[in-house]
């Protein structure tokens, strides 16, 4: 992901230099990896995951903040809020239209013979 706008906080702080591959992208590399199985989960699964991560983070704030302070210094509080917003945004995005807009895919590959 490349941040395109000053407001593009998710690309800047969470996915810098990464990609969000399409569901079928790994299928285009069958010479290198042979697909054995694929599972598609509707967005409600990741919605619940993001909500659980947020609840867990909030529950363990006293344990996590010292780690954030070591990693982010004076910006620890800002990063705390960024992570909260990230989990909230993911939960809302993946829960859109009862989980039918965004999916999570899992793959099992093997080396080709």
Rosetta blueprint (number, residue, H / E / L):
1 X L
2 X L
3 X L
4 X L
5 X L
6 X L
7 X L
8 X L
9 X H
10 X H
11 X H
12 X H
13 X H
14 X L
15 X L
16 X L
17 X L
18 X L
19 X L
20 X L
21 X L
22 X L
23 X L
24 X L
25 X H
26 X H
27 X H
28 X H
29 X H
30 X L
31 X L
32 X L
33 X L
34 X E
35 X E
36 X E
37 X E
38 X E
39 X E
40 X E
41 X E
42 X E
43 X H
44 X H
45 X H
46 X H
47 X H
48 X H
49 X H
50 X H
51 X H
52 X H
53 X H
54 X H
55 X H
56 X H
57 X H
58 X H
59 X H
60 X L
61 X H
62 X H
63 X H
64 X H
65 X H
66 X H
67 X H
68 X H
69 X H
70 X H
71 X H
72 X H
73 X H
74 X H
75 X H
76 X H
77 X H
78 X H
79 X H
80 X H
81 X H
82 X H
83 X H
84 X H
85 X H
86 X H
87 X H
88 X H
89 X H
90 X H
91 X H
92 X H
93 X H
94 X H
95 X H
96 X H
97 X H
98 X H
99 X H
100 X L
101 X L
102 X L
103 X E
104 X E
105 X E
106 X E
107 X E
108 X E
109 X E
110 X E
111 X L
112 X L
113 X L
